[in-house]
Amino acid sequence: MPPTLASLVRHPALKLTVRAGGDHLDVPVRWAHVSELADPVPYMEGGELLLITALKLDAENPEAMRRYVRRLVGAGVVGLGFGVGVTYAEIPEALLDAAREEELPLIEVPRRTPFLAISKAVSAAIAADQYRAVTAGFAAQRELTRQALNAGTEGLLAALAAQLDGWAALYDATGAVAATAPEWAGRRAARFTPDVERLWERPAPASSVADGPEGEDRVELHALGTGRRPRAALAVGTAAPLGTAERYAVHSAVALLTLTTERSRSLHAAQQRLGAAVLRMLLAGQPDHARAVAGNLYDGLLDAPFRVIVAERVSGSAARAHADGHARVPSAKPGSVTALAAVEAAGDRLGGLAESVESAAARAGEAVLVVPEGERLVVLAADEGAAVAAGLRYATALEAARAVPEPTAGEEDELVVGLSAPAGPIAAAAAYKQAEQALSVARRRGRVLVEHDQLASGSVLPLLADDAVKAFADGLLRPLHEHDATGRGDLVASLRAWLSRHGQWDAAAADLGVHRHTLRYRMRRVEEILGRSLDDPDVRMDLWLALKAAPGAE
């Protein structure tokens, strides 16, 4: 502990006597300072023991002493040492009374005790306290290193929490809580995810003090990693501000966790290269070879149904151009605050998707295969697992963010994602094709995400919402519209009624309110004008799709 007035009074060699303010001796002394100035306050920083002989003071003037002592207290001076036997044989009553009124500790220093001895005692005590703190810090560093080597991240966090007599939490790249010590701190740590996201907006290395609810712990946050985007963050909660030893422990933990994340990054890159080889084998129809190469790295992933996710980066202007030409499908609300946070934190949205998927898989103990391919990302993840769910939440959050355009929205890269139906290793190539098909539809519709199951259970008609298809429909039906515009018959409506009734003359005529012979005549005119036979099923199909794709079609 740092020196206090009480420890100085107890020092046997100093022979100090307390004359006032005896109830306030437990305050720390930052330094001992000698000043005979009538107003030493401009040179004070707070926390000092001021040593005087009243050489230039009107120490017997009560009003002057009240003003003097009041200014010392206001400047944060923790005690006043008065050397007797120099200017005054005893401490003047005016100074004693002023000190008692302000409850400022007033200590009598005997003539045989030089002020230098007091300064040396304070300095020695401060040095000893700092030495103890540094020694304790190095001991904490050794313990944290030992725990990191023997028990991993969990052991390191547990040792750090014990050193701080508080709690510690590790956040992954998405801002979600990855581990805590003690376990009860998980819910408390989750409240600081928004503070972690704000921390990542600052240049590394970054740290901050979070504002928790009044009466709760003081929380410090530290970004981890050396790259442009932090890979993780550390939070520590304590009842009081950190001391020197605790500060050493936190800095050691930050260094160790940064080394861990950087080493994990290198291992992660090697794993991705291996994953790319496994993926190529699966797509080539060699699941047994893929299993042999994967070994235990993707344990269980290739032995159960999985989904294939194919994501692609596209320019924001291109994505919005597609979206403007299609009816927007209402988006579901984002699945979690973390998903939205990942969107905001990830300038690289393709990388943000990869981090969301991998972090969710790590928390759930799932295997996941993630392969970057330039502007694309391919993911194999367990069906109905946490990784697939995280990918869906991420895409949904992006969809919601896109629905609220910002001034610079067209300049940022967008993301399109296709998700396959569940498949096994033998059908990996088919699942990959499904994901690519869904991706293509997502791009054409201006959507962030399309699932292949949606295509199979839906209708082909939404696929007609394309400029080329609309141009084809307009060109095919234009002669009929031009004929109808002259008032010589309603050929377009008649054609639609006849096709909708599968060529049943009586039913179609009844829908139109005309005689069936009139309808037969109109269909002959359609054939004559278009130069096509309605007996040809391909012609009927083209005409029906054209009617559906034409502008203004129901």
Wavefront OBJ file of the C-alpha trace (Angstrom):
o trace
v 0.000 0.000 0.000
v 1.164 3.606 -0.550
v 2.303 5.575 2.524
v -0.348 7.302 4.613
v -0.191 9.985 7.267
v -0.826 7.263 9.829
v 2.183 5.229 8.658
v 4.394 8.316 8.840
v 3.209 9.120 12.363
v 3.995 5.519 13.372
v 7.512 5.766 11.856
v 9.766 5.442 14.946
v 12.617 7.583 13.623
v 10.494 10.626 12.742
v 8.960 11.317 16.172
v 5.908 13.054 14.720
v 2.935 14.210 16.832
v -0.642 14.695 15.602
v -2.045 18.034 16.792
v -5.271 18.200 14.706
v -7.302 16.107 12.263
v -6.482 12.798 13.898
v -9.520 11.135 12.329
v -8.188 11.694 8.809
v -4.782 10.026 8.895
v -5.585 7.058 6.617
v -5.382 9.080 3.415
v -2.516 8.175 1.004
v 0.393 10.601 0.722
v 1.522 11.130 -2.874
v 4.545 13.252 -1.909
v 6.079 15.399 0.830
v 6.717 18.978 -0.273
v 8.464 21.865 1.520
v 7.203 25.384 0.788
v 7.426 28.589 2.798
v 5.343 30.544 0.285
v 2.394 32.462 1.634
v 0.322 30.809 -1.117
v 1.802 27.473 -2.263
v -1.506 26.310 -3.819
v -0.513 27.044 -7.468
v 2.295 24.508 -7.068
v 0.209 21.723 -5.544
v -1.254 18.746 -7.441
v -3.205 17.186 -4.571
v -2.276 14.409 -2.199
v 0.767 16.173 -0.739
v 1.975 16.475 2.849
v 3.037 20.145 3.019
v 5.986 20.890 5.323
v 6.415 24.461 6.696
v 8.073 26.510 9.440
v 5.756 29.540 8.852
v 8.744 31.659 7.850
v 6.573 33.975 5.709
v 3.188 33.403 7.314
v 1.287 35.568 9.750
v 0.709 32.402 11.742
v -0.798 34.180 14.751
v -3.502 35.918 12.705
v -6.700 33.803 12.939
v -8.296 35.200 9.772
v -5.116 34.793 7.747
v -4.703 31.208 8.963
v -8.332 30.346 8.140
v -7.801 31.575 4.577
v -4.468 29.731 4.312
v -5.791 26.384 5.564
v -9.004 26.677 3.554
v -6.965 27.087 0.336
v -4.771 24.108 1.201
v -7.794 21.885 1.725
v -9.327 23.104 -1.540
v -6.092 22.208 -3.380
v -6.210 18.631 -2.064
v -3.342 18.864 0.417
v -3.814 15.875 2.743
v -1.752 17.109 5.705
v 0.330 19.964 7.079
v 3.623 19.330 8.881
v 4.800 22.182 11.104
v 8.449 22.297 12.142
v 8.677 23.718 15.649
v 11.738 25.339 17.152
v 12.639 27.344 14.035
v 10.311 30.296 13.468
v 7.923 29.391 16.296
v 8.685 27.408 19.401
v 5.202 25.890 19.259
v 2.427 25.676 16.678
v 0.481 28.960 16.907
v -3.055 28.664 18.260
v -4.482 30.476 15.192
v -3.125 27.750 12.920
v -4.297 24.991 15.273
v -7.824 26.408 15.362
v -7.954 26.797 11.570
v -6.778 23.200 11.066
v -9.389 21.899 13.525
v -12.154 23.859 11.787
v -11.245 22.410 8.367
v -10.376 18.960 9.823
v -6.971 19.144 8.140
v -4.405 16.850 9.798
v -1.754 19.050 11.446
v 1.427 17.248 12.474
v 4.119 18.655 14.709
v 7.648 17.970 13.474
v 10.331 18.230 16.189
v 13.430 20.327 15.520
v 15.687 17.241 15.507
v 13.683 15.713 12.607
v 14.730 17.384 9.342
v 12.113 17.772 6.637
v 14.442 15.818 4.377
v 13.997 12.751 6.586
v 10.234 12.925 6.092
v 10.636 13.322 2.312
v 12.984 10.311 2.257
v 10.518 8.227 4.281
v 7.678 9.075 1.890
v 9.859 8.390 -1.146
v 11.064 5.062 0.265
v 7.503 3.981 1.077
v 6.306 4.918 -2.425
v 9.223 3.028 -4.009
v 8.539 -0.012 -1.832
v 4.864 0.063 -2.788
v 5.734 0.302 -6.469
v 8.220 -2.538 -6.121
v 5.579 -4.710 -4.463
v 3.138 -3.850 -7.249
v 5.655 -4.652 -9.989
v 6.653 -7.898 -8.283
v 3.000 -8.870 -7.897
v 2.439 -7.918 -11.543
v 5.272 -10.166 -12.730
v 3.948 -12.989 -10.566
v 0.509 -12.483 -12.113
v 2.070 -12.517 -15.567
v 3.784 -15.852 -14.858
v 0.550 -17.332 -13.526
v -1.472 -16.106 -16.500
v 1.108 -17.505 -18.921
v 1.078 -20.855 -17.115
v -2.701 -21.001 -17.223
v -2.777 -20.018 -20.898
v -0.358 -22.841 -21.752
v -1.960 -25.486 -19.551
v -5.658 -24.608 -19.532
v -6.131 -22.367 -22.574
v -8.243 -19.248 -22.732
v -10.642 -20.409 -20.024
v -7.798 -20.949 -17.577
v -6.303 -17.557 -18.390
v -9.616 -15.786 -17.794
v -10.124 -17.635 -14.505
v -6.648 -16.636 -13.301
v -7.183 -13.022 -14.373
v -10.524 -12.798 -12.562
v -8.880 -14.167 -9.410
v -6.019 -11.655 -9.662
v -8.468 -8.769 -9.992
v -10.995 -10.088 -7.472
v -13.582 -9.429 -10.174
v -14.676 -10.959 -13.467
v -13.300 -11.249 -16.995
v -14.964 -11.916 -20.349
v -13.751 -12.620 -23.886
v -15.770 -11.456 -26.896
v -15.431 -13.031 -30.347
v -15.189 -11.234 -33.705
v -18.972 -10.680 -33.834
v -19.128 -9.060 -30.403
v -20.764 -12.076 -28.755
v -19.498 -13.334 -25.395
v -17.246 -16.330 -26.048
v -16.083 -17.119 -22.486
v -16.316 -15.678 -18.965
v -14.827 -16.232 -15.549
v -16.533 -16.847 -13.230
v -19.411 -18.411 -15.171
v -22.010 -16.166 -13.507
v -20.511 -13.151 -15.293
v -21.887 -14.207 -18.681
v -25.116 -12.255 -18.463
v -23.391 -9.184 -17.065
v -20.750 -9.281 -19.820
v -23.412 -9.557 -22.542
v -24.697 -6.092 -21.598
v -21.443 -4.554 -22.834
v -21.599 -5.898 -26.421
v -22.596 -2.435 -27.768
v -19.566 -0.940 -25.988
v -17.338 -3.567 -27.625
v -18.710 -2.642 -31.056
v -18.019 1.042 -30.426
v -14.504 0.149 -29.286
v -13.835 -1.562 -32.634
v -14.610 1.649 -34.482
v -11.440 3.179 -33.006
v -7.879 2.589 -34.284
v -6.050 -0.306 -32.627
v -4.861 -0.765 -29.956
v -8.006 0.586 -28.353
v -9.377 0.485 -24.820
v -12.151 2.221 -22.935
v -14.035 2.318 -19.653
v -17.676 1.317 -20.051
v -20.483 3.003 -18.200
v -22.338 0.318 -16.304
v -25.418 0.752 -14.092
v -24.833 2.851 -10.990
v -23.502 0.828 -8.104
v -22.117 -1.977 -10.273
v -18.554 -2.843 -11.217
v -16.169 -0.607 -13.100
v -15.648 -2.243 -16.508
v -12.629 -1.843 -18.778
v -12.637 -3.015 -22.413
v -9.564 -3.831 -24.522
v -9.461 -4.687 -28.237
v -7.375 -7.748 -29.157
v -5.481 -8.325 -32.385
v -2.998 -6.492 -34.588
v -4.994 -6.279 -37.811
v -7.188 -3.502 -39.154
v -10.209 -5.162 -37.561
v -9.908 -6.607 -34.041
v -10.394 -10.334 -33.778
v -11.693 -10.245 -30.193
v -12.039 -8.093 -27.079
v -11.393 -8.486 -23.359
v -13.571 -7.004 -20.617
v -12.682 -6.888 -16.928
v -15.024 -5.831 -14.149
v -13.763 -4.723 -10.738
v -15.230 -2.999 -7.708
v -12.584 -0.235 -7.803
v -10.127 1.275 -10.291
v -7.179 -0.975 -11.101
v -3.985 -0.622 -9.093
v -0.486 -1.068 -10.474
v -0.377 -4.842 -9.930
v -3.844 -5.303 -11.411
v -2.871 -3.139 -14.376
v 0.144 -5.392 -15.017
v -2.135 -8.433 -14.932
v -4.592 -6.930 -17.435
v -1.832 -5.872 -19.830
v -0.319 -9.355 -19.621
v -3.696 -10.916 -20.392
v -4.156 -8.605 -23.376
v -0.735 -9.599 -24.731
v -1.338 -13.319 -24.222
v -4.813 -13.207 -25.751
v -3.498 -11.191 -28.704
v -0.823 -13.834 -29.300
v -3.525 -16.485 -29.110
v -5.744 -14.728 -31.633
v -2.846 -14.097 -34.026
v -1.744 -17.723 -33.772
v -5.336 -18.754 -34.353
v -5.367 -16.586 -37.469
v -2.387 -18.471 -38.921
v -3.938 -21.822 -38.043
v -7.205 -20.605 -39.493
v -5.529 -19.785 -42.830
v -3.996 -23.268 -42.968
v -7.368 -24.802 -42.124
v -8.997 -22.870 -44.953
v -6.454 -24.227 -47.437
v -7.191 -27.751 -46.256
v -10.914 -27.012 -46.419
v -10.556 -25.902 -50.041
v -8.984 -29.273 -50.903
v -11.764 -31.134 -49.081
v -14.385 -29.106 -50.932
v -12.816 -29.844 -54.323
v -12.883 -33.555 -53.559
v -16.523 -33.418 -52.490
v -17.520 -31.552 -55.658
v -15.564 -34.083 -57.723
v -17.642 -36.909 -56.245
v -14.888 -38.284 -54.016
v -16.400 -38.222 -50.518
v -14.150 -41.013 -49.193
v -11.019 -39.144 -50.221
v -12.468 -35.979 -48.713
v -13.010 -37.751 -45.379
v -9.450 -39.107 -45.436
v -7.958 -35.663 -46.046
v -10.209 -33.930 -43.508
v -9.373 -36.395 -40.730
v -10.736 -35.149 -37.401
v -10.669 -31.496 -38.438
v -14.275 -31.562 -39.652
v -15.376 -34.287 -37.271
v -18.957 -35.331 -37.951
v -19.617 -32.697 -40.623
v -19.199 -35.149 -43.510
v -21.239 -37.875 -41.820
v -24.537 -36.023 -41.442
v -26.776 -33.784 -43.567
v -25.218 -30.403 -44.254
v -26.118 -27.247 -46.095
v -24.013 -25.405 -48.651
v -23.907 -21.606 -48.502
v -22.503 -19.687 -51.450
v -22.091 -15.941 -50.907
v -20.816 -13.364 -53.349
v -19.756 -9.741 -53.063
v -21.408 -7.354 -55.519
v -21.181 -3.594 -55.865
v -23.781 -1.664 -53.900
v -24.980 0.249 -56.970
v -25.504 -2.962 -58.956
v -27.347 -4.650 -56.107
v -29.696 -1.704 -55.666
v -30.297 -1.445 -59.390
v -31.549 -5.025 -59.354
v -33.587 -4.363 -56.231
v -35.240 -1.272 -57.748
v -36.529 -3.333 -60.637
v -38.199 -5.956 -58.440
v -40.866 -5.897 -55.802
v -39.252 -6.078 -52.408
v -40.125 -9.032 -50.252
v -40.715 -7.885 -46.656
v -37.753 -8.867 -44.494
v -38.014 -10.616 -41.195
v -36.715 -8.732 -38.220
v -33.053 -9.382 -37.458
v -32.520 -12.428 -35.304
v -30.349 -10.706 -32.731
v -28.557 -7.527 -31.788
v -25.286 -9.357 -32.463
v -26.259 -9.972 -36.085
v -26.956 -6.282 -36.614
v -23.750 -5.387 -34.841
v -21.794 -7.644 -37.148
v -23.288 -5.810 -40.112
v -22.209 -2.442 -38.739
v -18.759 -3.648 -37.696
v -17.903 -5.395 -40.942
v -16.715 -3.099 -43.683
v -16.037 -6.387 -45.507
v -19.465 -7.982 -45.419
v -18.208 -11.213 -46.966
v -15.679 -11.467 -44.140
v -18.397 -10.515 -41.672
v -20.501 -13.473 -42.828
v -17.525 -15.821 -42.418
v -16.849 -14.529 -38.901
v -20.500 -14.848 -37.880
v -20.694 -18.435 -39.114
v -17.366 -19.505 -37.620
v -17.998 -17.830 -34.263
v -21.416 -19.444 -33.924
v -19.965 -22.859 -34.805
v -17.160 -22.413 -32.266
v -19.600 -21.480 -29.484
v -21.796 -24.473 -30.293
v -18.887 -26.901 -30.680
v -19.804 -27.589 -34.317
v -17.494 -28.292 -37.226
v -17.827 -25.923 -40.173
v -15.952 -25.701 -43.474
v -15.372 -22.154 -44.747
v -13.579 -21.591 -48.056
v -12.955 -18.083 -49.442
v -12.814 -17.981 -53.258
v -11.888 -14.421 -54.180
v -15.149 -12.474 -54.301
v -17.012 -15.583 -53.144
v -17.353 -17.583 -49.967
v -18.411 -21.229 -49.757
v -19.581 -22.707 -46.449
v -20.469 -26.281 -45.522
v -22.322 -26.339 -42.214
v -24.434 -28.847 -40.320
v -28.129 -28.773 -41.221
v -30.199 -27.116 -38.468
v -26.971 -26.154 -36.698
v -25.831 -22.918 -35.094
v -23.619 -21.930 -38.046
v -26.461 -22.029 -40.576
v -28.706 -20.121 -38.174
v -26.012 -17.460 -37.716
v -25.643 -17.111 -41.492
v -29.397 -16.635 -41.860
v -29.448 -14.007 -39.074
v -26.565 -12.151 -40.681
v -28.242 -12.102 -44.094
v -31.570 -11.077 -42.561
v -29.881 -8.202 -40.752
v -28.265 -7.092 -44.013
v -31.653 -7.226 -45.718
v -33.120 -5.054 -42.983
v -30.212 -2.608 -43.225
v -30.645 -2.389 -47.003
v -34.316 -1.515 -46.541
v -33.225 1.748 -44.872
v -30.981 3.379 -47.504
v -28.232 5.716 -46.378
v -26.580 8.523 -48.372
v -23.518 6.371 -49.151
v -25.352 3.047 -49.407
v -24.804 2.715 -53.148
v -21.019 2.989 -52.744
v -20.522 0.089 -50.328
v -20.253 -3.510 -51.410
v -23.380 -5.595 -50.932
v -23.772 -9.316 -50.381
v -25.927 -11.968 -52.076
v -26.291 -15.403 -50.516
v -27.665 -18.709 -51.778
v -28.502 -21.616 -49.456
v -28.902 -25.218 -50.611
v -31.294 -27.861 -49.385
v -29.888 -30.437 -46.903
v -27.540 -32.928 -48.550
v -24.928 -35.568 -47.779
v -21.344 -35.962 -48.997
v -22.392 -37.968 -52.068
v -24.713 -35.163 -53.187
v -22.305 -32.314 -52.376
v -21.987 -31.278 -56.030
v -25.775 -31.106 -56.380
v -26.052 -29.048 -53.185
v -23.387 -26.666 -54.457
v -25.355 -26.270 -57.697
v -28.515 -25.579 -55.706
v -26.760 -22.882 -53.684
v -25.447 -21.302 -56.906
v -28.935 -21.336 -58.414
v -30.365 -19.697 -55.299
v -27.537 -17.145 -55.410
v -28.359 -16.320 -59.032
v -32.019 -15.793 -58.177
v -31.065 -13.601 -55.188
v -28.934 -11.457 -57.480
v -31.703 -11.125 -60.084
v -34.347 -10.295 -57.495
v -32.208 -7.804 -55.612
v -32.358 -9.938 -52.472
v -29.607 -10.661 -49.969
v -30.653 -14.277 -49.362
v -32.594 -16.920 -51.268
v -32.958 -20.522 -50.092
v -33.214 -23.269 -52.685
v -36.191 -24.730 -50.842
v -38.055 -21.489 -51.526
v -37.540 -21.946 -55.265
v -38.769 -25.523 -55.231
v -41.896 -24.696 -53.226
v -42.674 -21.407 -54.934
v -43.604 -20.378 -58.456
v -41.615 -19.698 -61.621
v -43.545 -16.470 -62.173
v -41.343 -14.281 -59.925
v -38.447 -15.226 -62.192
v -40.162 -13.393 -65.040
v -39.534 -10.052 -63.328
v -36.588 -9.347 -65.583
v -36.110 -6.575 -68.136
v -35.183 -9.019 -70.926
v -38.293 -11.135 -70.278
v -40.491 -8.025 -70.146
v -39.028 -6.850 -73.448
v -39.777 -10.250 -75.001
v -43.355 -10.135 -73.719
v -43.860 -6.599 -75.005
v -42.521 -7.533 -78.447
v -44.620 -10.683 -78.724
v -47.896 -9.077 -77.685
v -47.444 -5.650 -79.317
v -49.262 -6.593 -82.582
v -52.271 -7.753 -80.588
v -52.310 -4.573 -78.486
v -52.058 -2.457 -81.648
v -54.978 -4.380 -83.156
v -57.083 -3.871 -80.010
v -56.239 -0.169 -79.986
v -58.123 0.250 -83.290
v -61.340 -0.961 -81.657
v -61.663 -4.004 -83.916
v -61.799 -6.615 -81.121
v -60.413 -7.527 -77.697
v -57.800 -10.078 -78.758
v -55.484 -9.828 -75.708
v -58.275 -10.399 -73.168
v -59.718 -13.179 -75.321
v -56.330 -14.879 -75.572
v -55.861 -14.668 -71.792
v -59.323 -16.155 -71.119
v -58.843 -18.945 -73.656
v -55.422 -19.934 -72.295
v -56.580 -19.748 -68.679
v -59.403 -22.206 -69.589
v -56.948 -24.564 -71.275
v -58.579 -24.027 -74.680
v -62.134 -24.834 -73.537
v -64.249 -22.689 -75.859
v -67.518 -22.641 -73.966
v -65.947 -21.850 -70.568
v -63.674 -19.125 -72.000
v -66.543 -17.587 -74.003
v -68.709 -17.539 -70.883
v -65.938 -15.728 -68.983
v -65.833 -13.106 -71.748
v -69.596 -12.895 -72.176
v -69.433 -13.650 -75.934
v -70.536 -16.504 -78.202
v -68.070 -19.327 -78.682
v -68.027 -18.653 -82.461
v -66.938 -15.092 -81.735
v -64.130 -16.442 -79.577
v -63.080 -18.904 -82.336
v -62.918 -16.028 -84.794
v -60.748 -13.990 -82.392
v -58.314 -16.862 -81.876
v -57.956 -17.268 -85.669
v -57.164 -13.528 -85.847
v -54.516 -14.033 -83.135
v -52.900 -16.775 -85.209
v -53.017 -14.656 -88.361
v -51.550 -11.562 -86.701
v -48.779 -13.442 -84.839
v -48.083 -15.971 -87.559
v -48.125 -18.772 -85.006
v -50.365 -21.765 -84.419
v -52.176 -22.042 -81.113
v -52.125 -25.820 -81.556
v -48.390 -25.724 -80.739
v -47.925 -26.149 -76.946
v -44.674 -24.157 -77.055
v -46.541 -21.222 -78.629
v -49.241 -21.418 -75.975
v -46.566 -21.498 -73.252
v -44.763 -18.478 -74.723
v -47.983 -16.517 -74.947
v -49.082 -17.380 -71.425
v -45.715 -16.395 -69.915
v -45.724 -13.219 -71.998
v -49.148 -12.328 -70.639
v -47.863 -12.896 -67.084
v -44.622 -10.972 -67.612
v -46.124 -8.041 -69.507
v -46.156 -4.693 -67.655
v -49.403 -4.315 -65.747
v -50.136 -8.050 -65.796
v -51.916 -9.426 -62.751
l 1 2 3 4 5 6 7 8 9 10 11 12 13 14 15 16 17 18 19 20 21 22 23 24 25 26 27 28 29 30 31 32 33 34 35 36 37 38 39 40 41 42 43 44 45 46 47 48 49 50 51 52 53 54 55 56 57 58 59 60 61 62 63 64 65 66 67 68 69 70 71 72 73 74 75 76 77 78 79 80 81 82 83 84 85 86 87 88 89 90 91 92 93 94 95 96 97 98 99 100 101 102 103 104 105 106 107 108 109 110 111 112 113 114 115 116 117 118 119 120 121 122 123 124 125 126 127 128 129 130 131 132 133 134 135 136 137 138 139 140 141 142 143 144 145 146 147 148 149 150 151 152 153 154 155 156 157 158 159 160 161 162 163 164 165 166 167 168 169 170 171 172 173 174 175 176 177 178 179 180 181 182 183 184 185 186 187 188 189 190 191 192 193 194 195 196 197 198 199 200 201 202 203 204 205 206 207 208 209 210 211 212 213 214 215 216 217 218 219 220 221 222 223 224 225 226 227 228 229 230 231 232 233 234 235 236 237 238 239 240 241 242 243 244 245 246 247 248 249 250 251 252 253 254 255 256 257 258 259 260 261 262 263 264 265 266 267 268 269 270 271 272 273 274 275 276 277 278 279 280 281 282 283 284 285 286 287 288 289 290 291 292 293 294 295 296 297 298 299 300 301 302 303 304 305 306 307 308 309 310 311 312 313 314 315 316 317 318 319 320 321 322 323 324 325 326 327 328 329 330 331 332 333 334 335 336 337 338 339 340 341 342 343 344 345 346 347 348 349 350 351 352 353 354 355 356 357 358 359 360 361 362 363 364 365 366 367 368 369 370 371 372 373 374 375 376 377 378 379 380 381 382 383 384 385 386 387 388 389 390 391 392 393 394 395 396 397 398 399 400 401 402 403 404 405 406 407 408 409 410 411 412 413 414 415 416 417 418 419 420 421 422 423 424 425 426 427 428 429 430 431 432 433 434 435 436 437 438 439 440 441 442 443 444 445 446 447 448 449 450 451 452 453 454 455 456 457 458 459 460 461 462 463 464 465 466 467 468 469 470 471 472 473 474 475 476 477 478 479 480 481 482 483 484 485 486 487 488 489 490 491 492 493 494 495 496 497 498 499 500 501 502 503 504 505 506 507 508 509 510 511 512 513 514 515 516 517 518 519 520 521 522 523 524 525 526 527 528 529 530 531 532 533 534 535 536 537 538 539 540 541 542 543 544 545 546 547 548 549 550 551 552 553 554
